[in-house]
Structure formats: C-alpha cells, structure tokens
Amino acid sequence: MKTELGKLCETKKIKISCKYGAPENPEFPNSTGWTVTLKYDGRQLTVPFYQGSAHTEEPTAADV
C-alpha cells in the first residue's frame, strides 16, 4: 500500500537512483548508507541517505 507521499512522487514522476554506500556518519553508526539521486522536472539532487539495518531494500523517493 502506497502512502500519500508515495502516490505524490509517482504522480509527479519523481525518479530515484540509488547507489549502495555513503560516507560514514557518526550520528548513524549502525545504519546502511546510500547515495541517492532524485530527479524532477530537469533538476536533480544527490544526497547521502541512511537507513536502519532492518531495512533490506533500496530506499524509495518517498523514503528520502
């Protein structure tokens, strides 16, 4: 079931690409780091994104 934010990302066609690995962050010592790029309307934003170790799949645009 998609959240309202997930539905909005889909409607607005916000694209995401993920690459496993991100700089270590002492604020999230036991997390999984991703380098994530969001693309929308000819613009893009690349950021590190961290998830707890219980998450086993790549993050979605709505997660970020």
DSSP file (Angstrom, degrees, kcal/mol; ACC not computed):
  #  RESIDUE AA STRUCTURE BP1 BP2  ACC     N-H-->O    O-->H-N    N-H-->O    O-->H-N    TCO  KAPPA ALPHA  PHI   PSI    X-CA   Y-CA   Z-CA
    1    1 A M              0   0    0      0, 0.0     2,-0.2     0, 0.0     0, 0.0   0.000 360.0 360.0 360.0 125.6    0.0    0.0    0.0
    2    2 A K        -     0   0    0      1,-0.1     2,-0.1     4,-0.1     0, 0.0  -0.544 360.0-128.5 -82.5 145.1    1.5    3.3   -1.0
    3    3 A T     >  -     0   0    0     -2,-0.2     4,-2.4     1,-0.1     5,-0.2  -0.339  31.1-102.3 -79.2 169.9    1.5    6.3    1.3
    4    4 A E  H  > S+     0   0    0      1,-0.2     4,-2.3     2,-0.2     5,-0.1   0.896 126.6  50.7 -60.4 -39.4    0.1    9.7    0.2
    5    5 A L  H  > S+     0   0    0      2,-0.2     4,-2.5     1,-0.2    -1,-0.2   0.896 108.6  51.5 -66.3 -39.2    3.7   10.8   -0.3
    6    6 A G  H  > S+     0   0    0      2,-0.2     4,-1.9     1,-0.2    -2,-0.2   0.902 110.2  49.0 -62.0 -41.5    4.5    7.7   -2.4
    7    7 A K  H  X S+     0   0    0     -4,-2.4     4,-2.8     2,-0.2    -2,-0.2   0.896 110.7  50.8 -64.2 -41.2    1.4    8.5   -4.5
    8    8 A L  H  X S+     0   0    0     -4,-2.3     4,-2.8     2,-0.2    -2,-0.2   0.921 108.9  50.5 -63.8 -44.4    2.6   12.1   -4.9
    9    9 A C  H  <>S+     0   0    0     -4,-2.5     5,-2.6     1,-0.2     4,-0.4   0.888 113.3  46.9 -60.4 -38.9    6.1   11.1   -6.0
   10   10 A E  H ><5S+     0   0    0     -4,-1.9     3,-0.8     3,-0.2    -2,-0.2   0.925 113.0  47.9 -68.6 -45.2    4.5    8.7   -8.6
   11   11 A T  H 3<5S+     0   0    0     -4,-2.8    -2,-0.2     1,-0.2    -1,-0.2   0.900 115.0  45.0 -62.1 -42.5    2.1   11.4   -9.9
   12   12 A K  T 3<5S-     0   0    0     -4,-2.8    -1,-0.2    -5,-0.2    29,-0.2   0.486 110.2-125.5 -81.3  -3.1    4.9   14.0  -10.2
   13   13 A K  T < 5 +     0   0    0     -3,-0.8     2,-0.6    -4,-0.4    28,-0.2   0.900  40.4 177.7  58.3  45.2    7.2   11.4  -11.8
   14   14 A I      < -     0   0    0     -5,-2.6     2,-0.3    -6,-0.2    -1,-0.2  -0.715  15.4-152.3 -78.6 120.3   10.0   12.0   -9.3
   15   15 A K  E     -A   39   0A   0     24,-2.5    24,-2.6    -2,-0.6     2,-0.4  -0.677   9.6-162.8 -97.8 149.2   12.7    9.5  -10.2
   16   16 A I  E     -A   38   0A   0     -2,-0.3     2,-0.4    22,-0.2    22,-0.2  -0.986   9.7-173.8-131.9 141.7   15.2    8.0   -7.9
   17   17 A S  E     -A   37   0A   0     20,-2.1    20,-2.7    -2,-0.4     2,-0.4  -0.998  13.0-162.2-131.4 139.2   18.5    6.2   -8.4
   18   18 A C  E     -A   36   0A   0     -2,-0.4     2,-0.4    18,-0.2    18,-0.2  -0.933  10.9-168.3-124.7 141.3   20.4    4.6   -5.5
   19   19 A K  E     -A   35   0A   0     16,-2.0    16,-2.9    -2,-0.4     2,-0.1  -0.996  32.4-116.5-127.6 125.6   24.0    3.5   -5.1
   20   20 A Y  E    S+A   34   0A   0     -2,-0.4    14,-0.2    14,-0.2     2,-0.0  -0.386  80.2  46.8 -61.8 132.0   24.9    1.4   -2.1
   21   21 A G        -     0   0    0     12,-2.9    -2,-0.2    -2,-0.1    14,-0.1   0.119  51.4-178.5 110.2 138.4   27.4    3.3    0.1
   22   22 A A        -     0   0    0     12,-0.1    11,-0.2    11,-0.1    13,-0.1  -0.954  46.5 -70.3-155.7 160.8   27.7    6.7    1.6
   23   23 A P        -     0   0    0      0, 0.0    11,-0.1     0, 0.0    -2,-0.1  -0.271  63.9 -95.6 -55.8 142.8   30.2    8.5    3.7
   24   24 A E        -     0   0    0      9,-0.1     3,-0.0     1,-0.1     0, 0.0  -0.329  39.1-159.3 -59.6 141.2   30.3    7.2    7.3
   25   25 A N    >   -     0   0    0      3,-0.3     3,-2.0     1,-0.1     6,-0.2  -0.968  13.7-154.4-128.2 114.4   28.1    9.3    9.6
   26   26 A P  T 3  S+     0   0    0      0, 0.0    -1,-0.1     0, 0.0     4,-0.1   0.702  94.9  64.9 -63.0 -18.0   28.8    9.0   13.4
   27   27 A E  T 3  S+     0   0    0      1,-0.3    -3,-0.0     2,-0.1     0, 0.0   0.709 111.8  34.9 -75.1 -18.5   25.2   10.1   14.0
   28   28 A F  S X  S+     0   0    0     -3,-2.0     3,-1.2     1,-0.1    -3,-0.3  -0.559  72.9 161.9-131.0  67.2   24.0    6.8   12.4
   29   29 A P  T 3  S+     0   0    0      0, 0.0    -1,-0.1     0, 0.0    -2,-0.1   0.776  74.6  39.4 -66.1 -29.5   26.7    4.3   13.4
   30   30 A N  T 3  S+     0   0    0     -4,-0.1    23,-0.7     2,-0.1     2,-0.2  -0.130  96.1 110.7-112.0  37.1   24.8    1.0   12.7
   31   31 A S  E <   - B   0  52A   0     -3,-1.2     2,-0.6    -6,-0.2    21,-0.2  -0.624  69.3-115.1-110.0 167.5   23.0    2.1    9.5
   32   32 A T  E     - B   0  51A   0     19,-3.4    19,-2.3    -2,-0.2     2,-0.4  -0.904  34.2-146.0-100.0 124.1   23.1    1.3    5.9
   33   33 A G  E     - B   0  50A   0     -2,-0.6   -12,-2.9    17,-0.2     2,-0.3  -0.737  18.0-179.1 -97.7 140.0   24.3    4.2    3.8
   34   34 A W  E     -AB  20  49A   0     15,-2.7    15,-2.8    -2,-0.4     2,-0.6  -0.956  26.3-137.4-129.3 148.6   23.1    5.0    0.2
   35   35 A T  E     -AB  19  48A   0    -16,-2.9   -16,-2.0    -2,-0.3     2,-0.4  -0.961  35.3-168.3-103.4 117.8   24.0    7.8   -2.2
   36   36 A V  E     -AB  18  47A   0     11,-3.0    11,-2.7    -2,-0.6     2,-0.5  -0.884  17.2-164.0-117.8 135.8   20.7    8.8   -3.6
   37   37 A T  E     -AB  17  46A   0    -20,-2.7   -20,-2.1    -2,-0.4     2,-0.4  -0.982   6.3-164.4-118.5 124.4   19.8   11.0   -6.6
   38   38 A L  E     -AB  16  45A   0      7,-2.8     7,-2.2    -2,-0.5     2,-0.4  -0.897   7.0-163.4-104.3 135.7   16.3   12.4   -7.0
   39   39 A K  E     +AB  15  44A   0    -24,-2.6   -24,-2.5    -2,-0.4     2,-0.3  -0.975  16.8 158.9-124.6 133.8   15.3   13.8  -10.4
   40   40 A Y  E >   - B   0  43A   0      3,-2.4     3,-2.1    -2,-0.4   -26,-0.1  -0.934  65.1 -15.7-154.7 127.1   12.3   16.0  -11.1
   41   41 A D  T 3  S-     0   0    0     -2,-0.3     3,-0.1     1,-0.3   -27,-0.1   0.847 127.1 -46.8  51.7  44.9   11.5   18.4  -13.9
   42   42 A G  T 3  S+     0   0    0      1,-0.3    -1,-0.3     0, 0.0     2,-0.3   0.486 120.7 101.2  79.9   2.2   15.0   18.6  -15.3
   43   43 A R  E <   -B   40   0A   0     -3,-2.1    -3,-2.4     2,-0.0     2,-0.3  -0.795  50.4-165.5-115.4 160.0   16.6   19.1  -11.9
   44   44 A Q  E     -B   39   0A   0     -2,-0.3     2,-0.4    -5,-0.2    -5,-0.2  -0.993  10.5-162.6-146.3 155.0   18.4   16.7   -9.6
   45   45 A L  E     -B   38   0A   0     -7,-2.2    -7,-2.8    -2,-0.3     2,-0.5  -0.995   6.7-162.7-137.1 127.0   19.6   16.4   -6.1
   46   46 A T  E     +B   37   0A   0     -2,-0.4    -9,-0.2    -9,-0.2    -2,-0.0  -0.958  22.6 158.0-114.9 127.1   22.2   13.9   -4.8
   47   47 A V  E     -B   36   0A   0    -11,-2.7   -11,-3.0    -2,-0.5     2,-0.3  -0.964  43.7-106.3-142.3 154.9   22.4   13.3   -1.1
   48   48 A P  E     -B   35   0A   0      0, 0.0     2,-0.4     0, 0.0   -13,-0.2  -0.652  38.1-168.4 -77.6 144.7   23.6   10.6    1.4
   49   49 A F  E     -B   34   0A   0    -15,-2.8   -15,-2.7    -2,-0.3     2,-0.4  -1.000   4.7-157.8-138.7 135.4   20.7    8.7    2.9
   50   50 A Y  E     -B   33   0A   0     -2,-0.4     2,-0.3   -17,-0.2   -17,-0.2  -0.930   7.7-174.8-121.2 136.9   20.9    6.3    5.9
   51   51 A Q  E     -B   32   0A   0    -19,-2.3   -19,-3.4    -2,-0.4    -2,-0.0  -0.929  33.4-100.7-125.0 151.4   18.5    3.5    6.9
   52   52 A G  E >   -B   31   0A   0     -2,-0.3     3,-1.8   -21,-0.2   -21,-0.2  -0.266  40.6-105.4 -63.7 158.5   18.5    1.3    9.9
   53   53 A S  T 3  S+     0   0    0    -23,-0.7    -1,-0.1     1,-0.3   -22,-0.1   0.653 114.7  70.7 -65.4 -15.8   19.9   -2.2    9.5
   54   54 A A  T 3  S+     0   0    0      2,-0.0     2,-0.5     0, 0.0    -1,-0.3   0.716  78.4  91.0 -73.1 -20.1   16.4   -3.7    9.5
   55   55 A H    <   +     0   0    0     -3,-1.8    -4,-0.1     1,-0.1   -23,-0.0  -0.654  50.4 175.5 -78.8 125.7   15.7   -2.2    6.0
   56   56 A T        +     0   0    0     -2,-0.5     2,-0.3     2,-0.1    -1,-0.1   0.502  53.9  66.6-110.6  -6.8   16.7   -4.7    3.4
   57   57 A E  S    S-     0   0    0      1,-0.1     3,-0.1     3,-0.0    -2,-0.0  -0.746  91.6 -87.3-114.4 162.8   15.6   -2.9    0.2
   58   58 A E        -     0   0    0     -2,-0.3    -1,-0.1     1,-0.1    -2,-0.1  -0.303  53.7-101.1 -60.6 148.7   16.7    0.2   -1.6
   59   59 A P        -     0   0    0      0, 0.0     2,-0.2     0, 0.0    -1,-0.1  -0.335  33.5-134.2 -69.1 156.4   15.0    3.4   -0.4
   60   60 A T     >  -     0   0    0     -3,-0.1     4,-1.9     1,-0.1     3,-0.2  -0.601  27.6-102.8-102.1 168.9   12.2    4.9   -2.4
   61   61 A A  T  4 S+     0   0    0      1,-0.2    -1,-0.1    -2,-0.2   -46,-0.1   0.895 124.8  53.2 -58.1 -40.1   11.7    8.5   -3.4
   62   62 A A  T  4 S+     0   0    0      1,-0.2    -1,-0.2     2,-0.2   -56,-0.1   0.847 105.6  54.1 -65.9 -33.5    9.0    8.8   -0.7
   63   63 A D  T  4        0   0    0      1,-0.2    -1,-0.2    -3,-0.2    -2,-0.2   0.918 360.0 360.0 -63.9 -42.8   11.5    7.4    1.9
   64   64 A V     <        0   0    0     -4,-1.9    -1,-0.2   -15,-0.1    -2,-0.2   0.481 360.0 360.0 -74.8 360.0   14.1   10.1    1.1
